[in-house]
């Protein structure tokens, strides 16, 4: 019977977590693209902004946690990016912006960096 080492289990857990993060970022990107096509006052825009807000609120809580093992500088940079995404999403929701392209581009960069 093969026994998994702690290191193998830990590596699998990290890979699984990154895969889940990529999946939810990809879903957010899909919703933002649909919102861009439908317009900032559409149901699609509301759904996309709400999904992105929930996602990044969760990410920000994790990044701010003392249990997060990412380097402090990377965590700080990701927190800054997350805050920008939330603010830009709110500007779209309030009709002060239509910058779906910026939200999509930044989300793609973060997703693609999770490899």
MDAnalysis code that builds the backbone (N, CA, C; Angstrom):
import MDAnalysis as mda
import numpy as np

u = mda.Universe.empty(345, n_residues=115, atom_resindex=np.repeat(np.arange(115), 3), trajectory=True)
u.add_TopologyAttr("name", ["N", "CA", "C"] * 115)
u.add_TopologyAttr("resid", np.arange(1, 116))
u.add_TopologyAttr("resname", ["UNK", "UNK", "UNK", "UNK", "UNK", "UNK", "UNK", "UNK", "UNK", "UNK", "UNK", "UNK", "UNK", "UNK", "UNK", "UNK", "UNK", "UNK", "UNK", "UNK", "UNK", "UNK", "UNK", "UNK", "UNK", "UNK", "UNK", "UNK", "UNK", "UNK", "UNK", "UNK", "UNK", "UNK", "UNK", "UNK", "UNK", "UNK", "UNK", "UNK", "UNK", "UNK", "UNK", "UNK", "UNK", "UNK", "UNK", "UNK", "UNK", "UNK", "UNK", "UNK", "UNK", "UNK", "UNK", "UNK", "UNK", "UNK", "UNK", "UNK", "UNK", "UNK", "UNK", "UNK", "UNK", "UNK", "UNK", "UNK", "UNK", "UNK", "UNK", "UNK", "UNK", "UNK", "UNK", "UNK", "UNK", "UNK", "UNK", "UNK", "UNK", "UNK", "UNK", "UNK", "UNK", "UNK", "UNK", "UNK", "UNK", "UNK", "UNK", "UNK", "UNK", "UNK", "UNK", "UNK", "UNK", "UNK", "UNK", "UNK", "UNK", "UNK", "UNK", "UNK", "UNK", "UNK", "UNK", "UNK", "UNK", "UNK", "UNK", "UNK", "UNK", "UNK", "UNK"])
u.atoms.positions = np.array([
    [0.843, -1.172, 0.000],
    [0.000, 0.000, 0.000],
    [0.895, 1.244, 0.000],
    [0.609, 2.167, -0.902],
    [1.402, 3.387, -1.028],
    [0.869, 4.441, -0.078],
    [1.739, 5.044, 0.669],
    [1.376, 6.121, 1.597],
    [1.843, 7.437, 0.992],
    [0.968, 8.417, 0.941],
    [1.329, 9.738, 0.457],
    [2.093, 10.487, 1.540],
    [3.135, 11.159, 1.130],
    [3.862, 11.981, 2.090],
    [3.095, 13.277, 2.308],
    [3.365, 13.922, 3.424],
    [2.731, 15.198, 3.727],
    [3.016, 16.205, 2.624],
    [4.257, 16.211, 2.120],
    [4.638, 17.152, 1.076],
    [3.827, 16.926, -0.198],
    [3.562, 15.671, -0.544],
    [2.765, 15.372, -1.737],
    [1.321, 15.832, -1.555],
    [0.776, 15.606, -0.388],
    [-0.599, 16.016, -0.103],
    [-0.693, 17.539, -0.116],
    [0.290, 18.196, 0.506],
    [0.300, 19.656, 0.551],
    [0.419, 20.228, -0.860],
    [1.290, 19.655, -1.701],
    [1.458, 20.135, -3.076],
    [0.173, 19.963, -3.871],
    [-0.516, 18.821, -3.683],
    [-1.790, 18.592, -4.359],
    [-2.836, 19.598, -3.900],
    [-2.859, 19.890, -2.609],
    [-3.834, 20.840, -2.080],
    [-3.612, 22.226, -2.662],
    [-2.366, 22.644, -2.779],
    [-2.052, 23.949, -3.362],
    [-2.440, 23.974, -4.830],
    [-2.115, 22.908, -5.560],
    [-2.474, 22.833, -6.979],
    [-3.986, 22.852, -7.153],
    [-4.707, 22.140, -6.288],
    [-6.172, 22.134, -6.359],
    [-6.737, 23.519, -6.074],
    [-6.175, 24.194, -5.082],
    [-6.646, 25.540, -4.734],
    [-6.409, 26.506, -5.891],
    [-5.239, 26.437, -6.506],
    [-4.941, 27.309, -7.642],
    [-5.880, 27.017, -8.806],
    [-6.180, 25.747, -9.011],
    [-7.097, 25.381, -10.092],
    [-8.491, 25.947, -9.829],
    [-8.959, 25.859, -8.589],
    [-10.274, 26.423, -8.247],
    [-10.265, 27.939, -8.423],
    [-9.174, 28.586, -8.021],
    [-9.079, 30.033, -8.192],
    [-9.093, 30.403, -9.673],
    [-8.385, 29.645, -10.507],
    [-8.408, 29.890, -11.957],
    [-9.816, 29.728, -12.503],
    [-10.521, 28.709, -12.038],
    [-11.885, 28.459, -12.528],
    [-12.831, 29.604, -12.176],
    [-12.778, 30.089, -10.939],
    [-13.701, 31.165, -10.570],
    [-13.308, 32.479, -11.241],
    [-12.013, 32.702, -11.457],
    [-11.599, 33.896, -12.201],
    [-12.059, 33.792, -13.654],
    [-11.973, 32.606, -14.233],
    [-12.449, 32.415, -15.612],
    [-13.948, 32.671, -15.701],
    [-14.698, 32.226, -14.704],
    [-16.146, 32.478, -14.689],
    [-16.421, 33.970, -14.583],
    [-15.672, 34.658, -13.723],
    [-15.833, 36.097, -13.590],
    [-15.544, 36.803, -14.911],
    [-14.513, 36.369, -15.599],
    [-14.148, 36.955, -16.901],
    [-15.263, 36.726, -17.919],
    [-15.827, 35.522, -17.942],
    [-16.942, 35.230, -18.853],
    [-18.114, 36.169, -18.588],
    [-18.442, 36.346, -17.316],
    [-19.551, 37.228, -16.958],
    [-19.257, 38.675, -17.332],
    [-18.029, 39.122, -17.114],
    [-17.655, 40.490, -17.475],
    [-17.711, 40.707, -18.984],
    [-17.320, 39.710, -19.752],
    [-17.412, 39.826, -21.219],
    [-18.862, 39.934, -21.663],
    [-19.720, 39.118, -21.065],
    [-21.149, 39.191, -21.404],
    [-21.714, 40.552, -21.011],
    [-21.271, 41.078, -19.880],
    [-21.727, 42.393, -19.423],
    [-21.255, 43.489, -20.365],
    [-20.027, 43.386, -20.831],
    [-19.497, 44.382, -21.775],
    [-20.355, 44.429, -23.027],
    [-20.760, 43.266, -23.516],
    [-21.593, 43.189, -24.721],
    [-23.003, 43.727, -24.467],
    [-23.544, 43.436, -23.291],
    [-24.922, 43.829, -22.991],
    [-25.036, 45.283, -22.531],
    [-23.947, 45.837, -22.022],
    [-23.964, 47.230, -21.579],
    [-23.991, 47.374, -20.072],
    [-23.557, 48.529, -19.580],
    [-23.400, 48.729, -18.138],
    [-24.712, 48.759, -17.344],
    [-25.841, 48.967, -17.992],
    [-27.124, 49.003, -17.285],
    [-27.900, 47.698, -17.408],
    [-27.258, 46.666, -17.881],
    [-27.933, 45.391, -18.144],
    [-27.944, 44.477, -16.924],
    [-28.800, 43.482, -16.998],
    [-28.833, 42.425, -15.978],
    [-27.482, 41.712, -15.936],
    [-26.878, 41.509, -17.106],
    [-25.570, 40.843, -17.183],
    [-24.499, 41.630, -16.420],
    [-24.572, 42.956, -16.509],
    [-23.598, 43.796, -15.797],
    [-23.776, 43.654, -14.287],
    [-25.007, 43.665, -13.839],
    [-25.283, 43.504, -12.409],
    [-24.746, 42.158, -11.927],
    [-25.041, 41.099, -12.684],
    [-24.588, 39.761, -12.318],
    [-23.060, 39.688, -12.294],
    [-22.412, 40.258, -13.298],
    [-20.951, 40.203, -13.389],
    [-20.292, 40.970, -12.246],
    [-20.786, 42.158, -11.951],
    [-20.213, 42.978, -10.879],
    [-20.433, 42.307, -9.526],
    [-21.619, 41.769, -9.301],
    [-21.905, 41.080, -8.050],
    [-20.989, 39.870, -7.868],
    [-20.833, 39.069, -8.920],
    [-19.964, 37.894, -8.849],
    [-18.523, 38.321, -8.562],
    [-18.039, 39.319, -9.290],
    [-16.677, 39.796, -9.102],
    [-16.492, 40.336, -7.685],
    [-17.472, 41.062, -7.168],
    [-17.380, 41.593, -5.806],
    [-17.277, 40.474, -4.774],
    [-18.111, 39.465, -4.902],
    [-18.054, 38.342, -3.958],
    [-16.714, 37.627, -4.048],
    [-16.247, 37.413, -5.272],
    [-14.977, 36.724, -5.486],
    [-13.825, 37.485, -4.848],
    [-13.721, 38.779, -5.164],
    [-12.590, 39.557, -4.670],
    [-12.717, 39.872, -3.181],
    [-13.908, 39.941, -2.656],
    [-14.057, 40.091, -1.207],
    [-13.494, 38.857, -0.510],
    [-13.791, 37.702, -1.049],
    [-13.252, 36.452, -0.499],
    [-11.728, 36.413, -0.631],
    [-11.223, 36.770, -1.815],
    [-9.774, 36.797, -2.012],
    [-9.107, 37.761, -1.033],
    [-9.693, 38.955, -0.862],
    [-9.102, 39.962, 0.020],
    [-9.083, 39.475, 1.469],
    [-10.142, 38.821, 1.896],
    [-10.162, 38.267, 3.254],
    [-9.039, 37.254, 3.431],
    [-8.843, 36.398, 2.432],
    [-7.785, 35.393, 2.503],
    [-6.406, 36.053, 2.473],
    [-6.240, 37.034, 1.610],
    [-4.942, 37.706, 1.503],
    [-4.585, 38.464, 2.781],
    [-5.564, 38.980, 3.483],
    [-5.325, 39.729, 4.706],
    [-5.110, 38.824, 5.919],
    [-5.399, 37.559, 5.769],
    [-5.279, 36.617, 6.875],
    [-3.813, 36.351, 7.217],
    [-3.543, 36.244, 8.504],
    [-2.176, 35.913, 8.939],
    [-1.804, 34.482, 8.559],
    [-2.789, 33.659, 8.223],
    [-2.524, 32.277, 7.807],
    [-2.080, 32.181, 6.350],
    [-2.241, 33.254, 5.584],
    [-1.859, 33.238, 4.175],
    [-0.335, 33.192, 4.084],
    [0.173, 32.229, 3.314],
    [1.609, 32.005, 3.251],
    [2.299, 32.686, 2.067],
    [1.556, 33.472, 1.283],
    [2.198, 34.212, 0.197],
    [3.146, 35.250, 0.780],
    [4.195, 35.603, 0.029],
    [5.086, 36.664, 0.504],
    [4.311, 37.965, 0.725],
    [4.712, 38.710, 1.751],
    [3.993, 39.923, 2.151],
    [3.858, 40.916, 1.004],
    [4.900, 41.095, 0.208],
    [4.837, 42.069, -0.894],
    [3.816, 41.636, -1.946],
    [3.795, 40.349, -2.276],
    [2.821, 39.845, -3.248],
    [1.404, 40.004, -2.701],
    [1.207, 39.686, -1.433],
    [-0.115, 39.856, -0.825],
    [-0.554, 41.307, -0.898],
    [0.351, 42.219, -0.581],
    [0.017, 43.654, -0.617],
    [-0.347, 44.089, -2.029],
    [0.404, 43.621, -3.018],
    [0.104, 43.967, -4.411],
    [-1.258, 43.424, -4.834],
    [-1.557, 42.185, -4.462],
    [-2.847, 41.593, -4.817],
    [-3.997, 42.294, -4.102],
    [-3.765, 42.711, -2.876],
    [-4.793, 43.460, -2.152],
    [-5.070, 44.782, -2.872],
    [-4.016, 45.465, -3.308],
    [-4.192, 46.726, -4.043],
    [-4.975, 46.504, -5.333],
    [-4.646, 45.441, -6.035],
    [-5.356, 45.121, -7.276],
    [-6.825, 44.814, -6.982],
    [-7.065, 44.024, -5.947],
    [-8.435, 43.680, -5.580],
    [-9.259, 44.906, -5.218],
    [-8.664, 45.822, -4.481],
    [-9.364, 47.056, -4.128],
    [-9.682, 47.861, -5.379],
    [-8.739, 47.927, -6.314],
    [-8.997, 48.649, -7.565],
    [-10.164, 48.003, -8.320],
    [-10.151, 46.672, -8.408],
    [-11.237, 45.977, -9.107],
    [-12.590, 46.281, -8.461],
    [-12.641, 46.246, -7.143],
    [-13.901, 46.539, -6.447],
    [-14.347, 47.979, -6.692],
    [-13.415, 48.914, -6.647],
    [-13.766, 50.321, -6.885],
    [-14.229, 50.543, -8.320],
    [-13.536, 49.923, -9.265],
    [-13.916, 50.089, -10.666],
    [-15.268, 49.443, -10.943],
    [-15.518, 48.297, -10.333],
    [-16.831, 47.658, -10.460],
    [-17.933, 48.538, -9.903],
    [-17.656, 49.193, -8.774],
    [-18.637, 50.101, -8.181],
    [-18.866, 51.312, -9.085],
    [-17.809, 51.814, -9.726],
    [-17.960, 52.947, -10.650],
    [-18.841, 52.554, -11.833],
    [-18.695, 51.345, -12.324],
    [-19.554, 50.866, -13.413],
    [-20.998, 50.777, -12.915],
    [-21.172, 50.203, -11.734],
    [-22.515, 50.043, -11.178],
    [-23.213, 51.395, -11.000],
    [-22.444, 52.409, -10.635],
    [-23.022, 53.733, -10.419],
    [-23.108, 54.559, -11.703],
    [-22.703, 53.997, -12.819],
    [-22.801, 54.703, -14.093],
    [-21.687, 55.711, -14.335],
    [-20.620, 55.679, -13.548],
    [-19.504, 56.603, -13.723],
    [-18.405, 56.034, -14.613],
    [-18.522, 54.783, -15.018],
    [-17.501, 54.135, -15.836],
    [-18.149, 53.034, -16.672],
    [-17.457, 52.668, -17.724],
    [-17.842, 51.507, -18.532],
    [-16.616, 50.645, -18.784],
    [-15.681, 50.643, -17.856],
    [-14.375, 50.023, -18.031],
    [-14.382, 48.506, -17.819],
    [-15.249, 47.819, -18.522],
    [-15.242, 46.363, -18.458],
    [-13.925, 45.808, -18.991],
    [-13.353, 46.462, -20.015],
    [-12.099, 45.984, -20.589],
    [-10.991, 45.943, -19.539],
    [-10.917, 46.970, -18.700],
    [-9.900, 46.993, -17.652],
    [-10.098, 45.867, -16.651],
    [-11.349, 45.656, -16.240],
    [-11.639, 44.574, -15.303],
    [-11.289, 43.215, -15.898],
    [-11.613, 43.035, -17.165],
    [-11.324, 41.773, -17.847],
    [-9.815, 41.568, -17.954],
    [-9.112, 42.591, -18.410],
    [-7.669, 42.467, -18.613],
    [-6.938, 42.152, -17.307],
    [-7.250, 42.880, -16.259],
    [-6.589, 42.640, -14.973],
    [-6.936, 41.245, -14.448],
    [-8.184, 40.841, -14.581],
    [-8.598, 39.508, -14.128],
    [-7.875, 38.411, -14.905],
    [-7.701, 38.613, -16.205],
    [-6.970, 37.630, -17.017],
    [-5.512, 37.532, -16.576],
    [-4.891, 38.657, -16.273],
    [-3.504, 38.658, -15.835],
    [-3.361, 37.893, -14.519],
    [-4.273, 38.142, -13.588],
    [-4.238, 37.430, -12.297],
    [-4.473, 35.936, -12.526],
    [-5.487, 35.598, -13.301],
    [-5.779, 34.180, -13.578],
    [-4.582, 33.488, -14.216],
    [-4.009, 34.114, -15.211],
    [-2.895, 33.491, -15.936],
    [-1.641, 33.382, -15.071],
    [-1.540, 34.201, -14.040],
    [-0.398, 34.126, -13.130],
    [-0.509, 33.003, -12.123],
    [-1.632, 32.312, -12.075],
    [-1.842, 31.227, -11.121],
    [-1.328, 29.877, -11.620],
    [-0.526, 29.870, -12.629],
    [-0.036, 28.596, -13.176],
    [1.122, 28.050, -12.395],
])
